[in-house]
Each structure stands twice: as structure tokens, then as C-alpha cells.
Amino acid sequence: MKRVLSVMILGFWSMLSLADGLPDFTELVAKQVNTVVNISATTNAHHTTGKKGMPAIPQDDPMYEFFKRFGIPMPTPGDGDPSAEEEQRSMGSGFIISSDGYVMTNSHVVQGADEVVVTLQDRRSFKAKVVGIDRKTDVAVLKIPASGLPVAQMGDSSKVRVGEWVVAIGSPFGFESSVTKGIVSAKGRSLPRETLVPFIQTDVPINPGNSGGPLFNMQGEVIGVNSQIYSRTGGYMGLSFAIPINVASQVANQLMVSGKVTRGWMGVVIQEVTPELADSFGLGKPRGALVASVEKGGPAFNGGIRASDIILRFSGQDVNSQEDLPRMVSAVKPGASVEVQVWRKGALQDLTVKLGEMPGEKVATREGQTMPEAPKGRAGKLGLVLDDLTDSQIRDLDVSSGVVIQKAFGVAARSGLQDGDVILSINNTPIHSVKEFNQVLGHLDSSKVLALLVKRGDNSEFLSLKPE
């Protein structure tokens, strides 16, 4: 009995110790809640139609933001009447970044809205002017006619540590001033079609209506803007993503000054350096951004960068992966000259590139078209049936040389090659005919991985291939 009692006492004190070690968020919330605002955006849509048989969703339902954000058709009570003018409303959150009325939020909260209303914690509401939006980073700045407002303190997102406690304040499903907490799960996350934002991943419960609200650290500083969730149901599933405040603030400052964002641009299509490609290019380990194609006359072309170069450093910073380069380039002012280090044919080379102006870098895709049937020629070890390009194909594809894949099978198909792809080079050696392809192939080490530069549709990319 005494032993059982001792265990119970130890367990009780352990729980007390655990409770004593948990953070107290009350003071943080009390100081920062007044800097958070509720945003209501109204859009007047004409001739809106929905899917027949779907139940109508009330126009003031907070789920409208979820449907709008993820591109799901929004059935409305007015469906079926093409002459009806329907009012659609979405809700979100934001936070005050200057005492004279500037507010930061997500662009998807206010994009296309005819009227935006900002409601403060003291229940005052103001019609807001949209100063500017940036779809690339999902940041928007609003202005309300008010002064003497409490301002959220900006933190430094570069100092965020994985595992630290964070707090979100917002209006999920319209429930204003809701507080949720969690930890930072990861940093520098890349999401599909979001190449300019190294997202902060958290497990903070975020739902429709939290969009645009602040993510605070334990010092009460904003370190992120809550933007997206990963969900298969439409609700929170433990994966939330916030825009780092360093990125958001840089964008917001430009929007406040000029109403738009200008970014550096190189004019290259890049792709990931896989272990196989790193080996074929003689690079010790996978790193950098592999240049699949260069726009003729663009900044990179004029600076000496060529297809098959691997960009390892940009403006004094290491390029560790493909995702790093677009963010680095976009952060530099157009017109600036930067030092770029590339890996070319087994050696380092330093170049200088004067950047142009364009929103973001392109990333090589795997989509394209199928070419017509062509006479067969076989490169059996690679699983390829090849043919020379006709003059019309060279003209239509805008290439100077190459061979077309009539059939990809075996190892070639497993490596991602497709019928209709045009092979431009093998291990940096340009290819002009099937005969030349076989000659080059015969002089290469059959045990080594090949790097094929392939054109598919309007895009070019490198694929690695190991002969059988």
C-alpha cells in the first residue's frame, strides 16, 4: 500500500513539474490582441453559376474563404438565375503595422474585392483602401482612416528555431480574437507553385478566417503571417504554413511606397540537382541549381551563364538547392550586378550578371507534347528509339539540333523520358543526329550515369539515365 501511495505521490509531483514547465500565453495575448484585426471582403459577382444539385452555401459563411483559396467552385443561393447579381463575402485576419492605419494581411483575402472592411478589437469598423497586393508571396497591405493605433512588433524570422512555441491570433470561421498555440515544425518549406516563400511550418491550429493573421513568438513579436494549411477535409490537420515576416515586411514596404513589388530576374529555367545528376557532372554532392535553359538576350545569357551550368553561389550566398535561387534572385533590386559562381565541365567559374526585372524565376516542368511518328533508330542499352529531326520540326521546336524520341521503354521510361522528347545533348555534348548520338554514347563509360538535356514542349530539363 505504501508503495502504491509513493508511486501516486511521485506521479502527482511529476504532473505539477510538467505543468510548471509549460509556457503561459496570457500576458502575450493581453499585450498583442489589440494589434490584430478582422477583415471582411465583399465582391459583387455577375452571372455566377454553380453546379446543379449542390446545396447552396450561405454567402456570409466563413467557408467561402476556404473555397476561394483552394479554387473550389462556390455554389450560391442565386444559382440558376443568370441575371442575378450575387454578393460574395470572405473573411480573414490581419495586423496593424503602423499607428496611422496600415494593415498587413494575405492577398487572397482581399484580392478582387469591391469593398474591404477592417474591424478593430474595440469594435470600430473602417472601410479600407487596398494599397497593394503581391500574389507571388500572398501579401497585401491595407490602409484605414485611423490614427494612434497599437502596432504589432516585428520580429526576425531568420532567428526562428524549430521546436519553439508560437501563438496565432485571428478569426477562424468568424470567431474573432481566437488564440491557438503550437510549435515550429520546420523552416524553409517549399510548396507547389510557391517558389519565392520559404514557409514556416507549424502545428498551430489554423482554419478559414485565420488567413492573414500574425504568428507570434514567445516575446510577442510577429515572426510570420498565417497563410495556408494542408488539408484533405477543409479543416485543420496539423500542417499550417506561415510567410516569414522578413519576406512579408520586405514586400509590404515596397507596396506602401509604390503600390507594387519589383524583383530581380535572370532569365533561366532551373531544376534540382539529383544525386545521379551530381555524379554525371562530377560534382561531389547534390547542391546548387542546374540550368536547363537560358533565355537568349536575357541577363543570365549576357552574363555568360549557359545551359548545363550548375549555379553554386549567388551574390555571396551558397545555393544549396534549386528552391534557394528564385528567392535570392527576387530579393535583389533589378539593375544590380551580382557575382555568380557556376560549376561548368568539372571546374568552378565566376561570372557577373546584371539582373533584369521580372517577377520570379521559372522552374522546369515535366509537361509537354507528343511528336508525330518517325522512322526508327535504336539505342538499345538506353531503351530508346530515336530519329533525326526534320527541318520543320527544328523550326517548330525552335532548336538548332537534337534527336527526337519516337519510343521510350525500359530504363529510359523509368528515368522519365517520354515519346516525343527531343534530346539536345549528352553530358554537355550537343547532339545533331542519331549517328552522332551513338558515336558519343560509344565513347562514354557505360558504368556512369548520363545527363541528357531534354526539351519537352516549351521547357528544357536534365534527366539522369544509367545504361543497362
N, C-alpha and C positions, 0 to 999 in steps of 0.2 A: 504493500500500500504506500509505504514511504517512497519507494522507487517511482511508482506511478505519479505521486504528488510532485516529486522532484522534477520529473520529465515535464509535467504540466507547467510548473513554475518557470523552467528554462524556456519552454515554448512561448509562454506569455511575455517573458523579458525579451526574447528574440523578436517577437512581433512589435514590441514597443521600440526596440532598437531600429527595426526596419522602418517603422513609421516616422521615427525621429530623423531618419536619413532622407526622406522624401522631400522634394522642394515644395515650398509654399508659394503659390502664384498670386495670392490675394493682393499683395502690395503692388506687384507689377500691373495687374489688371486695373486696380484703382487709379493708378497714375496714367495708364495708356488708353483706357477705354474711350475717353473723350476725344482722342485723335482719330478714331475710326468712324466712318460714315456709312450710311445705307444709300444705295444708288438704285433708282428706278428709271428704266429707259423705255420709252414708248415709241412704237413705229406704226405708222398708218400704211397698211398694205392694201393695194387694189387687186381685184380679180384673183384672190388667193383660193386655190383649190386644194383639197386634201384627198386622202384615199377613201373611197367609198367603203362603208361597212365598219370604219374605225370610229370608236366613240370620240366625241368632241372633248377636247381638253379646255377647261376654263381659261380665258385669256389672261387672267391675273394669277394663274397657277405658277408657282416658282419653278416647276419642271420645264417651263418654257426655256429657261436659260440652258438647261441640260440638252434639250432637243436642239436648240440653236447652236450650241458649242460643238456638238458632235454630228451636225449635219443631218439629223433625222427629220423627215417631213412632219410638219406640225398641223394635224387636223384641227379645225376650229368650228365653232357653232355655226359659222356662216357658210360652210362648205356646201356647194351645190347652187349657190346664187352668185353667178359671175359678176353681177353688178354691185355686189355688196362691198363696202369699204370696211375693213376689219382693223381693229386696234390691237396690236400685239405688244405685250409688256414683258420685259425681262428684269430680273433683279440681281444685284450684285453688291459688292462691298468696295470700300476704298479707304484711303487715309490721307490726312492733311499734311502737306509737305511745306507749306508756308503760311504764316499768320494772316496774309492778305487774301487767302481764299483759293490757293492752288491745291488740287486733289489728284492723287495718283490712283489708277485702277487698271483693269485689263481692257485691252482694246475690244475684245469680243463682247464685253458687257455693254458698250455704248455704240459700237460700230453700226452705222446706218440708221441710228435713232433720230426721230423727228423732235423728240423732247427728252431731256435728261433732268431729273430732279434729284438733288442731294439733300438728305435729311441728316442733321447733326444729332448728337446724343441729347441735347437739350430740347429736342423735338422741333426745332426750327427747320423749315424746308426752303430751298432755293432752286430756281431754275438755273442750270449750269450751262456754260458755254464749253463746247469741246475744243480745246486749244489745239490738240493734235493727237493722232493715233499712229502707232507703228505696228503693223500686222506681223512683221518679222519676229518681234520679240513679245508681242501681245501686251504692249504697254500703251496706256493712254493718259493724258493729262487734261483735267477739267478746271474751270475757273468759276467760282461762285462770288456774288457781290457781298462779301462779308469781310470783316477785319477783326484783329485781336483774337484770332483762333488759336487753340492749342495745337502744337506741331509735334508730329512724331519724330523721335530722334533716330537718325540714320546710323546704322552700324557698318561693319566692314565684313562683307560676305566671304572675303578671301581668308578670314580667320576662323570661319565656321569649322567645327570639328565633328566628325561622325560620332554619334553617341550622345551628344549634348542635348539637354532639354530645350524644347522650343514650344511656343504658345501661339495659337491663331485666334484672332478675334474677327467676327464677321456676322453675316446674316443668313445662315443656311436655311433654305426653304422659307425665308422671310422672318425667321426668329432673330430679331436684332440683338446685337451685343452678346452673341453666344461665344463662349470661351471653350476651346478644346486644346489639349496638350499632347505631346509625344516627344519623340527624339528624332534627330537627324539620322536617316538610314543610309544615305550615300551622298556623295558630291559629284558634280561634273557629269550628270546623266545626260545622254543624248536620246532624244525622242524622234520618231519618224517625222520628217518634213520640218524639224525644228533644229536647224544647223547652227544657229547663232546664239543659242542659250545653253549654258552648262547647268542644267537644272539641279536644284537641291531636292533630294528625295527625302520624305519624312513619313512617319506613320501617324501623323496628326489627322484626326477625323475631319475630312473636308467634304462638303456636299454642295449641290447647286445653291448659289447665293453667297458662298464664301469667296467666289472668284473676285480677284482684285483687292482682297483684304490683306493686312500685314501679317507676316510671320515674325514673331519677336524672339530674341534670345533672353536669357535669364537676367540680363542687365537692362531689359526694357528697350532694347534697340531693334529697329527693323532690319532684319537680315535677308528678307525675301518677300516676294509678292505671290500669294497663293494663286495658281493659275489652272492646274489640271489635275485630274485624278485618273487612275487606271481602274476601269470597272467593266464587268461583264453584265451587270444588272442595272446600272444607272446610279447606284448608291456607293457609299464608301466601302472599299475592300482592303484598306491597309496600305495603299500606294498613292501618295499625294506628291505633287511636284510644285515647287515654287521657283520663280525667277530670282536669281541672286540680286540683291539690292544694288550691288556695284554696277551690274549691267543695266538694271531698270533706271537708276539715277542718271547714268550717262545718257540714256535715251530721253528721259524726262527733261533734262537740262537743254538738250537740243530742241525739243518740242516747245519748251517755254520761250526760247529765244527766237526760233524761226518757224515753228509750226510743222517742221519736217525733220527727218533724220538723213544725214548723208554718211555714206560708208565707203571705205576703200574697196577697190576691185582689182583683181589681177588678170582675169580672163583665162582661167584654166578649168579643166574638168579633172577632178581628182578622185582617187579611190584608195581603199585600205591596202596596206602592205601586209599580206598574209605571211606566215612562216615560209610557205612554199615560194612565194614571190621574192621574199628577202633572200632566200637561198639562191634563187636563179640570178639575182642581181649582185650576188657577192656581198650582201650586207650581213653583218654579224647577227643581228636580231631584228624582228619586225618593229619598225618605227618609221615615223615620217609620213608624208602624204605622197603617193605615187601619181605623177602627172600622166593622165591618159591622153589628153589632147590640149592644144594651146590655140587660142583664137588668134589668127593671123592679124597683125597690126595692133594687137592689144598690149597692155602694159607688160605682161609676162613675156610675150614674144619679143617685144622691143628690148627687154632686159636680158635676153639670151636664154630664157628657160625653154626647154624643148620636151616633147613627149618622151616618156621613159625616165625623165629625171625624177629623183625622189627628194622632195624638199624636207630637209632635216632641221633647219633653223630659219626663223623669220624674225627680223628686227631684234636680234639678240636673244630670242627665246627658242627653246627646244620645241620642235614639233613632234610630240610623242605619238600622235595618232592622226588619222585623217580628219577627225572631228575638230582637232585643235586649230587647223589652218583657217577655216572660214571665220572663226571668232577673232583670231589675231588680225586677219586682213581687214575685217569690217570695223575693228576698233581704231584703225589708223585713218587719219584725215586724208581725203583724196588730194592728190598732187604731191604728197610726201614721197621722198625717196628712201627706200629701206634696203638693208643688206639681207640677201637670201643665200643660204648655203644649201647646195644640192649634192646628191650622190649621182655621179654620171660615169658609167663604164668603169666602175671599180675605184673611183677616186673622188675626193671632195673638190668642189669648185665653188668659189664665192662670186656672187653676181649682185648687181644693184638694179632694183626695179622701182620705177616711178609709178605709183598707183593711180588708177583712174577712179571714176565714181560710178558705182553700181551697187544695188542692194544685195550683197551676199555672193557666195560662190556656188557654182553648180557642182553636184556630185554625180558621178557616173551611175546610170541606171542599167537595168538588165532587160529593158523592154525594147522591142524593135519590130521589124517586118520580115516576111519570108520572101526570098528571091525566087524567080522562076526556075523551072527545071533547066539543068545544064548537062552537057556531056560529062561522063565520069572519068576521074583520075584518082587513084587510091594511094593514101598514105597509111598503110595497114596498121603499123605499130601504134599510131595515134588514134585510130578509129575514125578516120576522116575520108570522105570522098570529095575531091576538090576539082575546081575548074578555073581556067583563066577568065578574067573579067573581059566582057565585050566593051567596045568603045562607048556604047550607050549606057552601060552600067557604070563605067568610070565617070561619065558625065552626070548621070542621075545621082550617084552616090557622093559626088564631089570629092573623089580621091584621085591620087596620081598613079597609084599602083595597088597591087594586092591580089589575093586569090579568094574565090567565093566557095563556101562550104555547101556542097549540094546535099550531103548527108553526114550527120554526126552520130556515131554509135559508140558503144563500149566505153573506154576510158575518156574519150572526148566528150561524150554526152554526160558522163558522170561529173566531168570537170566544169560543166555549164555551157559548153559550146552548143550552138543550135544551127539547124539548117538555115541558110541564108546569111549567116555571119560572114564578114569579109576579114580575112587575116591580113594585117598590114605589115607585120614584122615578127621575127623570131629572135628573142634575146637581143633586141636592138638592131637586128639586121633587116633592112627593108626587103620585102618580097615583091617581085614583079610577075612571076609566073609559077605554075605548078612545077615545072622543071627546076627552077631556081629554089623553090621551097624544098624539094627533095635533095638538091645538092647541099644546101645549108644544113638540112637535117642530118645528112650523112657525115658532116664534119663535126657534129656536136657529140658530147659524151652522152651515150644512151642511158646512163645511170642518173643523170642530172635532171632536175625539174626544168621545164621550158617555160619561158614567159612569152605568151602570144599577145600582141596588141590587136584587139578585135574591134571592128566597127559594126555596130548594130543600130539600124535606124539612124538617128542624128547623133548618137553617142558613141564614144570610144572608151574602152577599158582594157586592162590587162587581165588575162586569165592564166593561171598556172596549170601546167599539164605535165605529168610524168609518163613517159612512154612505157608500154608493157613489153 
